[in-house]
Amino acid sequence: MVEDKRCPLFRKPESLGMGGGIGYCDMDSGGTTCEGDMKFCERPDALKKYLRIKMNDLEEKEK
């Protein structure tokens, strides 16, 4: 069975006009619309880099 992985940057829209399942990506300040499914990410390398930077920032704050 294939596991459905949701993107941690996916945000559901506030308005009903966007349609079912479509929301925004926080990586580029909401400039990209997506369904939040990691299998269909259009920019997986950019997403990995963004999350890596955020994790490094959190680790630095904890020191």
C-alpha positions in Angstrom: 0.0 0.0 0.0 1.3 3.4 -1.0 1.4 6.0 1.8 0.1 9.4 1.0 2.6 12.0 2.2 1.3 15.5 2.8 3.6 18.5 2.3 4.3 20.4 5.6 4.1 23.7 3.7 0.6 23.1 2.2 -2.1 25.5 3.4 -5.7 25.1 2.6 -7.3 28.2 1.1 -9.6 30.5 3.2 -12.0 31.0 0.3 -14.2 28.4 -1.3 -13.4 29.6 -4.8 -10.2 27.6 -5.1 -11.9 24.2 -5.5 -11.6 21.0 -3.6 -8.1 20.0 -2.4 -6.2 22.9 -3.9 -4.3 25.2 -1.6 -1.1 27.2 -1.4 2.6 26.5 -0.8 4.2 28.4 2.0 7.7 28.0 0.4 7.2 30.9 -1.9 4.8 33.0 0.2 1.7 31.5 -1.3 2.7 32.1 -5.0 2.3 28.4 -5.9 -1.0 26.5 -5.8 -0.9 22.8 -5.1 -2.7 19.8 -3.7 -0.2 19.2 -0.9 0.7 15.7 -2.2 4.5 15.1 -1.9 4.4 12.7 -4.9 3.3 15.5 -7.2 5.6 18.3 -6.0 6.7 20.4 -8.9 9.9 21.5 -7.2 11.1 18.7 -4.9 14.7 19.9 -4.9 13.7 23.4 -3.8 11.4 22.0 -1.2 14.2 19.8 0.3 16.6 22.8 0.3 14.0 25.1 2.0 13.2 22.5 4.7 16.9 21.8 5.3 17.5 25.6 5.8 14.5 25.8 8.2 15.8 22.8 10.2 19.3 24.3 10.5 17.7 27.6 11.7 15.8 25.8 14.4 18.9 23.8 15.5 20.9 27.1 15.7 18.1 28.7 17.9 18.2 25.7 20.3 21.9 26.1 21.0 
